[in-house]
Amino acid sequence: MMWQVETRNLAMKLGGQQILEHIHVTAGKGQVVGIIGPNGSGKSTLLKCIYRVLQPTDGAVYLQGRELGQYTVRQSAKTLAVVAQHHGYGFDFTVREMVLMGRSPYKRFLEQDNLQDYEIVSESLRMVGLEAKAERIFSTLSGGEQQRVILARALAQQTPCLILDEPTNHLDIQFQLQMMELIRNIGKTVLLAVHDLNLAAAYCDYLFALQDGHLVGSGTPTDLLTPEFIEKVYGVHARVGTEEDGTPYIVYRTARKEKNV
């Protein structure tokens, strides 16, 4: 099978420290694949290697069966769109102008935006529920609204693959669910780092788990997210139940101290 996104034996060393070692993850066409693991496990570093912010010290990344190094930056931007972790932006661009930046891989030098670009931007903003705020200054939006604009910019790139690094950060519960529903239903190959195991269970087809830079498990949410696995990787007790549609859900439990009699 030709994977849309694949890493083979990927390793990353930063500042003399081994951050990732022998990582092999795959995402097939139309799959939503989650990368899970505790803070510091290497999730963001792995994604940065895939979207070319970091150069792996070993191994390789493949897009649609071709090694990433064979793509020009423009070519990879037509294949892979990215929503990185949101840290706030101070740009004085309008929301529409921010989303129009997603059209840049298709532009020659100094080529102006056309009617098709504006239609794509309007549709992308509609998909994230922000079409009415197209003329707002981006920096005046809330953190959650800014995150949704960045997703709209990625959608405007019209790539077959999306990489998202904890896309629900800064979002209220309502918008967390709306964003995951959108990600689930856009029909693209999606590889995302996700912190919330219940969101991972509800919306991902397949999961890869990292711990201390190593791949420690993979499988469907039902197969992977057992109480034993959660305790081993996250160090917490959990009860795993099943919704009527078969989706697993997780309830965390604290260890209770025995009362003195």
N, C-alpha and C positions, 0 to 999 in steps of 0.2 A: 504493500500500500504506500502511495506517495502522500506523506503528511504535508499539510499546509504549513505548519510550523514544527520544527524539530531541533532539539539540541542533542549532540552526540558526544558523550564523554567530556562534557564541558567542565572546565576548571577555571577558577579565578583566584589570584593572589593579589592582595593589596597591602602595601606597607610591610611586606614580609610575612603577612598572615594569610593562611589559606582560608578563603571565604567560601568557596564552592569547590567540590571535588567529585568528579565522575558523575555529572548530572545528565541524565537522559530523560527528556520530557517530549511529549508529542501532542499535537492537536490536529485532528482530522477536519476535513471540510464540513463546515456548519456546526462543529462541536463547540460547546462552551466548557472550557477546561480551567479548573481552579488550581492555583498554587497556594497551599496552606502551610502553616507552621508558626511557631512562636515568634515574637519580636527578635530580630537578630539572627534568624535562621538562614537568611540569604535570599529571601523572596525578591526584594527590590533589585539586588545585585544581579540575580538571574535575568530578570526582565531587562535591565539596562544592557546586559550582554546581547540580548536578542534585538533590542532596538538601537544598537550601535553607539550608545553613550560610553560603554566600556568595551575594551578588546579582551576577550578571554585569553588566559595564559596557556590554555590547552583546549583541545576539542574544537568543535565547530557548530555554527548555527546554520540551519537550512530553511529556506522559504520555498515552498512549492517544488521541493526536490533539488533546488540549486543552492550551493553554498553561498552564504550571505556576502562573502567577499567578491563574488562574481557580479553583484549588483552595484550600479552606481547609486549614490545617495538619492538621486531623483527617482531611479527605478524602484528602489526599496520603499520610497515614500508613496509610490503608486500601488504598492502591495501591502504595506503595513502602516496603520495609523496608530498613534499612541496617545493615551491619557495617563500622564505621569502623576505622581503624588502632588497634591495641591498644597502650595505653601503661601498663597496670596500673591497677587500681582498688582502693580501700580500703573498699568498702562492707561493712557488717556485716549484709547480707541473706543469707538462704539462697539456694542455687542455684534452688530452686523459685520463691522470691519474685522473683529477678532475671528469670526467664523469664516469670513472670506479668505483668511490666511490658509485655510485648509485646501484651497484651490491652487495654491502656488506650485505644486509639483507639475501641474498641467500648463503652466505659463512659460512662454519665452521671456527673455529679458525685456523689461518695460512693457510687456503686453498688458493691456487693460482688461478689467473684468467685464464680462458680457452678460447678456440676459440669462443665458443658461446658468452661469455661476450664481446669479442672484436667485434664480428659482431653486437651485440646489441648497443654497444657504437658508432660504425661507423654509424649505421642507425640513432641513436639519434642525432649525430652531423650533419648528412645530413639533417635531418628534420629542424634544426635551421639554416642551411646554413653555417656551420663552419667546415665541414669535412676537408677542405684544411688547416685548422689551428690546426690540432690535435696535432702537435708536438711543437707548440708555448708554451712559458711559460705563464701560466694563468695571472700572475700579470702584464705582458706587454701589455695585451689587453685593449681596451677602456672599459669604464664602461658599455656601451651597449652590447659589445661583451661578457663581463663577465656575464652579466645578461642572455644572450642566452645560455652560457655554463651551468649555474645553471639550466636553464630549461631543457637542454639536460640531465643533471645528474638526474633530476626528471623523465624524460621520460625513462631513462635506468633502473629505478626501476620497470618498467612495472606493475604499480599498476592500479586498476580499477578507483581510485579516485585521483584527483589532487587538492591541495590547493595552491592558488597563492595570494600573498599580493602585490597588485599594480604592476603586472609584466611588465608593459610598462614604468615604471620609467627609466630615463636615456636613453631611446631609441629615435632615430630620428623618424619622422612621418612615413617614409617608413617601418621601422622595428616595430613600434607600430602596424601598420596594418598587417604586415606579422605575428607577434606573435599572434595577436588576430585571424587571419585566421587559424593559426595552432591550437590554443586552441579550436576554433570552430569545427574543422574537425577531431580531433584525436579520437573521439568516446568514450571518457572517461567522467565520471562524474566530473565536474569542479565547484569548489566554489572559487570565487575570489573577493577580494576587488578591486574596480575600482574607480578611481578618476574622469575620464573623462566621463561625462554623454553621450556624443555622441558615444563613444566606447561601453558603457554599452547598449545603445539603439540598436546599430548595431549588437552586437555579443552575447548578453545574451538572454536566453529563458525566464528568470524570474528574478525579482529583489526584494531584501529586503532592506529597507532604515532605517538607524539608525540616531538618533539625540540625543545628550546628554545621550548616553547609553541606550536609549529606542528604541524599534521597532515602527516606525511611519508610516509605509506603506509597502505594498507588492503587487506585481502584475506583469503582463507582461509589457515590456517597453511602449507599446502603452497605456495601461490602467493607469500606474502609473505616467509617466512623463508628466504631464499636467503643463501649466504655473502656475496654482494656487499652485500645490504641490511644484514646484521648488522654487517659491517665499517663501512659508511657511518654507521650510527646509533650503534653501541656502541663502535666503534674497536677491535675485536678480530677476529682471524682465526678462522674456524669451518669445520668440515666438517658438512654436513647429510646425514644418511642417512634411510632409510625403513624402518620396521618392516614386518612381514609384512602387517599390516592397512592399510598405506598411511600410517600416522601418521609424520610427520617427527620426527627427533630431532637434537639438535645436540651436537657435540663441539667444545669450544673448544681453540684451539692458540695457544701463545705463539710469537712470532717467534724463531727460533734464530739466535744469533750465529755467524758463521763462525769456525772455529778457526784460530789462527795456525799456519802450517806451519813 
